[in-house]
Amino acid sequence: MFLSVFDMFKVGIGPSSSHTMGPMVAAARFLDMMRASPFEFAGLRGSLHGSLAFTGVGHATDRATILGLAGFVPDTYDNDKAEAALAAIAETHTVTPEGLPTLTFNPKTDLVFDYDHNLPGHPNGMILMATDAQGDVILRQVFYSIGGGFVLTEEELAAGKATDEGAPVPFPFKSAVEMLEMAKSSGKSIAEMKRANEIARGCADSFAKGSARLWQVMNDCIERGLTTDGILPGGLSVRRRAKGIYDALMAERGMNLTAPHTINDWMSVYAMAVNEENAAGGQVVTAPTNGAAGVLPAVLRYYLDHVPGAAESHIEDFLLTAAAIGGLVKFNASISGAEAGCQAEVGSASAMAAAGLCAVMGGTPEQVENAAEIALEHHLGMTCDPVAGLVQVPCIERNGLGAIKAVSAASLALRGDGQHFVPLDAVIETMRQTGHDMHEKYKETSLGGLAVNVPNC
């Protein structure tokens, strides 16, 4: 099983990897299908189902789908151009994607939120259709946004997990047990094995440049969040708090008046900065999702700024180790809040960050696995219940607490020798089972939990 660092960590836009980035990616794939088709197209239609319908407005799913059908993609998204495109589409009721003719598309009537008909494959389902001059559908495709910006067609999902058809990799571990066995027999760290896999599918130079860009985008996102205040969009009137907390922390530095637990505020503020940017629709990196995008950058920034002996040369090892753990979770369970609740998002992110921190602080592969296990175990059962369908409450603070748990998990693991009672594989399987049993109202539908017990105004 191979899942690249650049699959797990994708540069994109907020507020959601599954509900914003995924639909935009699906629309881009549909345009490619149209370009490869012999038919003559005249119009577009679509429908959103399940969680994409119930929380689609709060997650800007409609906006993302419209822009995707106009030719926008997450990696090169430009907000000013997007706003201009949306205004033009609303006025002309047409889109003109590159390589295709001008197509009729009225966002108000041609994109439907279908609350009554769930699609069978996954809670995040959507249907895109292309029509001829008479308005008859001549191309139709069902897409599922399965979390973290990953998108599968109906046929791909039915065929089972995405087939890995690339070149063989030297360390194809599918479980934590296999990962530890390969580390022991090879004498390599988890990061070294993961790096060897990446290079087998690409080249060392491009990997180094790509991973450097990932951290640059993550850190830039933190910096924007720490220096921007105001009210987040969406109607809840949630105030940005990261800047105020950061300013207070900076003012307290050197005063010898702060309690030791203030370090938790630093971890939280880095994470909150990212998720406030995400909630505002800014550029973020899925880690492994947008809703959990603040945990890993916060822990890495904590390491660089607050841990004695930290070095930027370790950033790549941090990301490689985290991606290895994230790949295990995705392959054997889920990273989708709509499929398994927030345990699959913030829980996975915390496990990834704990593993990364443990690794760069000198942890053995066994200690790294233990750190990931501790972090994920103590997110089991966490629901996904965003108020008003917005990735704001409780999501922003939840990332801060996920970062704190990650650091605590890494620290506990480093205090031991790697031997522990509950294996990571068992926790991942438990998370999968718990997500399967969880009522759908607690899985990113905003039909239960805080979403119905907190006033939306």
C-alpha positions as CSV (number, residue, x, y, z in Angstrom):
1,M,0.0,0.0,0.0
2,F,1.4,3.4,-1.0
3,L,-0.1,6.8,-0.2
4,S,2.2,9.7,-1.0
5,V,3.0,12.5,1.4
6,F,1.5,14.7,-1.3
7,D,-1.8,12.7,-1.3
8,M,-2.1,13.1,2.5
9,F,-1.0,16.7,2.5
10,K,-2.7,18.7,-0.3
11,V,-2.5,22.5,-0.7
12,G,-6.1,23.7,-1.1
13,I,-8.8,26.1,0.2
14,G,-11.1,26.2,3.2
15,P,-13.4,25.5,4.8
16,S,-13.5,21.7,4.1
17,S,-11.4,19.2,2.3
18,S,-14.4,16.8,1.8
19,H,-17.1,19.4,1.3
20,T,-15.1,22.2,-0.5
21,M,-12.0,20.8,-2.1
22,G,-13.5,17.4,-2.9
23,P,-16.5,18.8,-4.9
24,M,-14.2,21.1,-6.8
25,V,-11.9,18.2,-7.7
26,A,-14.9,16.1,-8.7
27,A,-16.1,18.9,-11.0
28,A,-12.6,19.1,-12.6
29,R,-12.6,15.4,-13.2
30,F,-16.1,15.7,-14.8
31,L,-14.8,18.4,-17.1
32,D,-12.0,16.0,-18.2
33,M,-14.5,13.3,-18.9
34,M,-16.4,15.8,-21.1
35,R,-13.2,16.8,-22.9
36,A,-12.5,13.1,-23.7
37,S,-16.1,12.5,-24.9
38,P,-17.3,12.5,-28.5
39,F,-20.6,14.2,-27.6
40,E,-21.4,17.8,-28.2
41,F,-22.4,19.4,-24.9
42,A,-24.6,22.4,-24.3
43,G,-25.3,22.5,-20.5
44,L,-24.5,21.3,-17.0
45,R,-26.5,20.2,-14.0
46,G,-25.7,18.7,-10.7
47,S,-27.1,17.5,-7.3
48,L,-25.6,17.2,-3.8
49,H,-26.6,14.4,-1.5
50,G,-26.2,13.3,2.1
51,S,-23.7,15.4,4.2
52,L,-22.9,17.4,1.1
53,A,-26.5,18.6,1.1
54,F,-27.1,18.9,4.9
55,T,-23.9,21.0,5.6
56,G,-23.2,22.1,2.1
57,V,-24.1,25.7,2.5
58,G,-22.0,26.1,5.6
59,H,-19.1,24.3,3.9
60,A,-19.4,26.3,0.6
61,T,-20.0,23.1,-1.3
62,D,-22.2,24.8,-3.8
63,R,-19.7,27.6,-4.4
64,A,-16.9,25.0,-4.8
65,T,-18.9,22.9,-7.3
66,I,-19.8,26.0,-9.4
67,L,-16.2,27.1,-9.5
68,G,-15.0,23.6,-10.3
69,L,-17.3,23.5,-13.2
70,A,-15.9,26.8,-14.3
71,G,-12.4,25.3,-14.4
72,F,-11.0,26.2,-10.9
73,V,-8.9,23.7,-9.0
74,P,-7.8,23.9,-5.3
75,D,-4.0,23.9,-5.8
76,T,-4.0,27.1,-7.9
77,Y,-7.1,28.8,-6.5
78,D,-7.2,32.6,-6.7
79,N,-10.0,34.2,-4.6
80,D,-10.2,37.4,-6.6
81,K,-10.6,35.5,-9.9
82,A,-13.1,33.2,-8.2
83,E,-15.2,36.1,-7.1
84,A,-15.2,37.6,-10.6
85,A,-16.1,34.2,-12.1
86,L,-19.0,33.7,-9.7
87,A,-20.4,37.1,-10.5
88,A,-20.2,36.5,-14.2
89,I,-21.8,33.0,-13.9
90,A,-24.7,34.5,-11.8
91,E,-25.3,37.1,-14.5
92,T,-24.9,35.1,-17.7
93,H,-26.0,31.6,-16.4
94,T,-23.1,30.1,-18.4
95,V,-19.6,28.7,-17.8
96,T,-16.8,28.3,-20.3
97,P,-14.2,25.9,-19.1
98,E,-11.0,25.6,-21.1
99,G,-11.3,23.1,-23.9
100,L,-15.1,23.1,-23.9
101,P,-17.8,25.3,-25.5
102,T,-19.8,27.8,-23.5
103,L,-22.2,25.8,-21.4
104,T,-25.5,26.9,-19.9
105,F,-25.5,26.6,-16.1
106,N,-27.8,28.5,-13.7
107,P,-26.5,28.0,-10.2
108,K,-30.0,28.6,-8.7
109,T,-31.8,25.9,-10.7
110,D,-29.1,23.6,-12.1
111,L,-27.4,22.7,-8.8
112,V,-29.8,21.0,-6.4
113,F,-29.4,20.3,-2.7
114,D,-31.2,16.9,-2.4
115,Y,-31.9,16.3,1.2
116,D,-34.2,13.4,0.6
117,H,-32.1,10.9,-1.4
118,N,-28.8,9.7,0.0
119,L,-26.5,7.9,-2.4
120,P,-25.5,4.4,-1.4
121,G,-21.7,4.6,-1.6
122,H,-20.7,7.2,0.9
123,P,-22.3,10.1,2.9
124,N,-20.6,12.6,0.7
125,G,-22.2,12.0,-2.7
126,M,-22.8,14.2,-5.7
127,I,-24.1,13.7,-9.3
128,L,-22.8,15.8,-12.2
129,M,-24.6,15.8,-15.6
130,A,-23.9,17.2,-19.0
131,T,-26.8,17.9,-21.4
132,D,-27.2,18.3,-25.1
133,A,-28.9,21.2,-26.9
134,Q,-32.3,19.8,-26.1
135,G,-31.5,19.6,-22.4
136,D,-31.3,15.8,-22.4
137,V,-28.6,14.3,-20.1
138,I,-25.9,12.6,-22.3
139,L,-23.2,12.2,-19.7
140,R,-23.7,11.4,-16.0
141,Q,-21.3,10.6,-13.2
142,V,-21.7,9.9,-9.5
143,F,-18.8,11.1,-7.4
144,Y,-18.0,10.5,-3.7
145,S,-15.8,12.8,-1.7
146,I,-14.3,10.4,0.8
147,G,-12.3,12.8,3.0
148,G,-9.1,14.7,2.8
149,G,-9.8,15.9,-0.7
150,F,-9.9,12.4,-2.1
151,V,-12.6,11.7,-4.7
152,L,-13.8,8.5,-6.2
153,T,-16.3,7.8,-8.9
154,E,-19.2,5.4,-8.3
155,E,-17.3,2.7,-10.3
156,E,-14.0,3.2,-8.5
157,L,-15.7,3.0,-5.1
158,A,-17.6,-0.2,-6.1
159,A,-14.3,-1.8,-7.2
160,G,-13.0,-1.5,-3.7
161,K,-10.2,0.6,-2.2
162,A,-8.2,2.6,-4.8
163,T,-5.8,0.3,-6.6
164,D,-2.2,1.1,-6.2
165,E,-0.9,0.7,-9.8
166,G,2.4,2.6,-9.5
167,A,6.0,1.3,-9.4
168,P,6.8,-1.1,-6.6
169,V,8.0,0.5,-3.4
170,P,10.6,-1.0,-1.1
171,F,8.5,-0.8,2.1
172,P,4.8,-1.5,1.3
173,F,3.4,-1.7,4.8
174,K,-0.3,-1.9,5.2
175,S,-0.5,-2.1,9.0
176,A,1.5,-0.8,12.0
177,V,2.7,-4.4,12.7
178,E,4.1,-4.6,9.2
179,M,5.6,-1.1,9.5
180,L,7.4,-2.1,12.7
181,E,8.6,-5.4,11.3
182,M,10.1,-3.7,8.3
183,A,11.7,-1.1,10.4
184,K,13.3,-3.8,12.6
185,S,14.5,-5.9,9.7
186,S,15.9,-3.0,7.7
187,G,17.3,-0.9,10.6
188,K,15.6,2.1,9.2
189,S,13.3,4.7,10.8
190,I,9.7,5.1,9.7
191,A,10.7,8.4,8.0
192,E,13.6,6.7,6.2
193,M,11.3,3.9,4.9
194,K,8.6,6.4,3.9
195,R,11.3,8.6,2.1
196,A,12.5,5.5,0.2
197,N,8.9,4.8,-0.9
198,E,8.5,8.4,-2.1
199,I,11.7,8.4,-4.1
200,A,10.8,5.1,-5.7
201,R,7.7,6.9,-7.2
202,G,9.5,10.1,-8.0
203,C,12.8,11.8,-7.4
204,A,14.6,13.0,-4.4
205,D,14.9,16.6,-5.6
206,S,11.2,17.1,-6.4
207,F,10.3,15.4,-3.1
208,A,12.5,17.8,-1.1
209,K,11.0,20.8,-2.9
210,G,7.5,19.6,-2.5
211,S,7.8,18.9,1.2
212,A,9.4,22.3,1.8
213,R,6.5,23.9,0.0
214,L,4.0,22.1,2.3
215,W,5.6,23.5,5.4
216,Q,5.9,26.9,3.9
217,V,2.1,27.0,3.1
218,M,1.3,25.6,6.6
219,N,3.5,28.2,8.3
220,D,2.2,31.0,6.2
221,C,-1.3,30.0,7.2
222,I,-0.3,30.2,10.9
223,E,1.2,33.6,10.4
224,R,-1.9,35.0,8.6
225,G,-4.1,33.6,11.4
226,L,-1.9,35.1,14.1
227,T,-2.1,38.6,12.6
228,T,-5.7,38.8,11.4
229,D,-8.7,39.6,13.5
230,G,-12.4,40.3,12.8
231,I,-15.5,38.2,12.4
232,L,-15.6,34.9,10.5
233,P,-18.0,34.6,7.6
234,G,-21.1,32.4,7.7
235,G,-23.6,34.1,10.0
236,L,-22.6,32.9,13.5
237,S,-20.6,36.1,14.1
238,V,-17.7,34.0,15.6
239,R,-14.8,36.3,16.4
240,R,-11.3,35.4,15.4
241,R,-9.3,34.9,18.7
242,A,-5.9,33.8,17.6
243,K,-4.5,37.3,17.1
244,G,-5.6,38.5,20.5
245,I,-4.2,35.4,22.3
246,Y,-1.0,35.6,20.4
247,D,-0.5,39.3,21.2
248,A,-1.1,38.6,24.9
249,L,1.4,35.7,24.9
250,M,4.0,37.8,23.2
251,A,3.4,40.6,25.7
252,E,3.9,38.2,28.6
253,R,7.2,36.8,27.2
254,G,10.2,37.6,29.5
255,M,8.0,38.7,32.4
256,N,8.5,35.5,34.4
257,L,4.9,35.7,35.5
258,T,3.4,33.0,33.3
259,A,2.4,29.6,34.7
260,P,4.0,26.5,33.1
261,H,0.7,25.4,31.6
262,T,0.8,28.5,29.4
263,I,2.7,26.4,26.8
264,N,-0.7,24.9,26.1
265,D,-1.9,28.3,25.0
266,W,0.9,28.4,22.5
267,M,0.0,25.1,21.0
268,S,-3.6,26.1,20.9
269,V,-3.1,29.5,19.3
270,Y,-1.0,28.0,16.4
271,A,-3.8,25.5,15.7
272,M,-6.6,28.1,16.1
273,A,-4.8,30.5,13.7
274,V,-4.9,27.8,11.0
275,N,-8.5,26.9,11.5
276,E,-9.6,30.5,11.6
277,E,-8.0,30.9,8.2
278,N,-9.6,27.7,7.0
279,A,-13.0,28.9,8.2
280,A,-12.5,32.1,6.3
281,G,-11.8,30.2,3.1
282,G,-8.1,30.8,3.1
283,Q,-5.3,28.6,1.7
284,V,-4.5,25.6,4.0
285,V,-2.9,22.2,3.7
286,T,-5.0,19.1,4.4
287,A,-3.5,17.4,7.4
288,P,-5.2,15.0,6.8
289,T,-8.3,17.2,6.3
290,N,-9.2,20.9,6.3
291,G,-11.3,20.5,9.5
292,A,-8.3,19.1,11.2
293,A,-5.7,21.2,9.4
294,G,-4.4,23.1,12.4
295,V,-3.2,20.2,14.6
296,L,-0.1,19.1,12.8
297,P,1.2,22.5,11.8
298,A,0.7,23.6,15.4
299,V,2.7,20.7,16.8
300,L,5.5,21.2,14.2
301,R,5.6,25.0,15.0
302,Y,5.6,24.2,18.7
303,Y,8.6,21.9,18.1
304,L,10.5,24.5,16.1
305,D,9.8,27.4,18.4
306,H,9.7,25.9,21.9
307,V,11.7,22.6,22.0
308,P,15.4,23.0,22.8
309,G,17.6,21.5,20.1
310,A,14.9,21.6,17.4
311,A,16.1,22.0,13.9
312,E,14.4,22.8,10.6
313,S,16.3,20.0,9.0
314,H,13.9,17.6,10.8
315,I,10.8,19.0,9.2
316,E,10.9,16.5,6.4
317,D,11.2,13.6,8.8
318,F,8.2,15.0,10.8
319,L,6.0,15.1,7.7
320,L,7.1,11.7,6.4
321,T,6.4,10.0,9.7
322,A,3.0,11.7,10.1
323,A,2.1,10.8,6.5
324,A,3.0,7.1,7.2
325,I,0.6,7.0,10.2
326,G,-2.1,8.9,8.3
327,G,-1.9,6.4,5.4
328,L,-2.5,3.6,7.8
329,V,-5.6,5.3,9.3
330,K,-7.0,6.1,5.8
331,F,-6.3,2.6,4.4
332,N,-7.7,0.7,7.3
333,A,-10.4,3.0,8.6
334,S,-11.3,6.6,7.6
335,I,-10.2,10.2,7.7
336,S,-13.8,11.5,6.8
337,G,-15.9,13.2,9.4
338,A,-19.0,12.3,7.4
339,E,-18.1,8.7,7.5
340,A,-16.7,8.2,11.1
341,G,-17.1,11.5,13.0
342,C,-14.4,13.8,14.2
343,Q,-12.4,10.9,15.6
344,A,-11.5,10.3,12.0
345,E,-10.4,14.0,11.5
346,V,-8.9,15.6,14.6
347,G,-8.2,12.1,16.0
348,S,-6.2,11.1,13.0
349,A,-4.5,14.5,12.9
350,S,-3.5,14.2,16.5
351,A,-2.1,10.7,16.0
352,M,-0.1,11.9,12.9
353,A,1.3,14.9,14.8
354,A,2.2,12.8,17.9
355,A,4.1,10.4,15.7
356,G,5.9,13.2,13.9
357,L,7.0,14.9,17.1
358,C,8.1,11.6,18.7
359,A,10.2,10.8,15.7
360,V,12.0,14.2,15.5
361,M,12.7,14.0,19.3
362,G,14.6,10.8,18.8
363,G,11.9,8.2,19.3
364,T,12.3,4.7,18.1
365,P,9.8,3.2,15.6
366,E,8.1,1.4,18.5
367,Q,7.8,4.7,20.5
368,V,6.5,6.5,17.4
369,E,3.8,3.8,17.0
370,N,3.0,4.1,20.7
371,A,2.6,7.9,20.4
372,A,0.2,7.6,17.5
373,E,-1.8,5.0,19.4
374,I,-2.1,7.1,22.6
375,A,-3.3,10.1,20.6
376,L,-5.9,8.3,18.5
377,E,-7.1,6.1,21.4
378,H,-8.1,9.2,23.4
379,H,-10.2,10.7,20.5
380,L,-12.3,7.5,20.0
381,G,-16.0,8.3,19.8
382,M,-15.6,12.0,19.1
383,T,-18.6,13.2,17.1
384,C,-18.6,15.7,14.2
385,D,-21.4,18.2,15.0
386,P,-20.5,21.6,13.5
387,V,-22.9,24.3,14.5
388,A,-24.8,25.6,11.4
389,G,-22.7,23.3,9.2
390,L,-19.7,25.8,9.6
391,V,-16.2,24.6,10.3
392,Q,-16.0,27.0,13.3
393,V,-17.7,25.7,16.4
394,P,-16.4,23.4,17.9
395,C,-13.8,22.8,15.2
396,I,-11.4,25.7,15.8
397,E,-10.9,25.0,19.5
398,R,-10.9,21.3,18.9
399,N,-7.8,21.6,16.8
400,G,-6.0,23.3,19.7
401,L,-6.9,20.5,22.1
402,G,-5.9,17.9,19.4
403,A,-2.4,19.5,19.3
404,I,-2.1,19.4,23.1
405,K,-3.1,15.8,23.1
406,A,-0.5,15.0,20.4
407,V,2.3,16.6,22.3
408,S,1.3,14.8,25.5
409,A,1.1,11.5,23.7
410,A,4.5,11.9,22.2
411,S,5.9,12.9,25.6
412,L,4.4,9.8,27.3
413,A,5.7,7.5,24.5
414,L,9.2,8.9,24.9
415,R,9.1,8.2,28.6
416,G,8.6,4.5,27.8
417,D,10.5,1.9,25.7
418,G,7.9,1.4,23.1
419,Q,6.2,-1.6,24.7
420,H,2.5,-1.0,25.5
421,F,-0.8,-2.8,25.9
422,V,-3.0,-1.6,23.0
423,P,-1.5,-1.8,19.5
424,L,-2.1,1.1,17.0
425,D,-3.8,-1.4,14.6
426,A,-6.4,-2.3,17.3
427,V,-7.2,1.4,17.9
428,I,-7.5,2.1,14.1
429,E,-9.9,-0.9,13.8
430,T,-11.8,0.3,16.9
431,M,-12.2,3.7,15.3
432,R,-13.5,2.2,12.1
433,Q,-16.1,0.1,14.1
434,T,-17.1,3.1,16.2
435,G,-17.6,5.2,13.1
436,H,-19.7,2.5,11.5
437,D,-21.9,2.3,14.6
438,M,-22.2,6.1,15.2
439,H,-25.6,7.6,14.4
440,E,-25.5,9.6,11.2
441,K,-26.7,12.8,13.0
442,Y,-23.3,12.9,14.7
443,K,-21.3,12.5,11.4
444,E,-21.1,16.0,9.8
445,T,-24.8,16.4,9.1
446,S,-25.4,19.1,11.8
447,L,-28.5,17.1,12.8
448,G,-27.3,16.3,16.4
449,G,-25.0,17.3,19.2
450,L,-23.8,20.9,19.6
451,A,-25.3,21.7,16.2
452,V,-28.9,21.4,17.6
453,N,-28.2,22.5,21.2
454,V,-26.4,25.8,20.5
455,P,-28.4,28.7,19.0
456,N,-27.4,29.3,15.4
457,C,-27.7,33.1,15.7
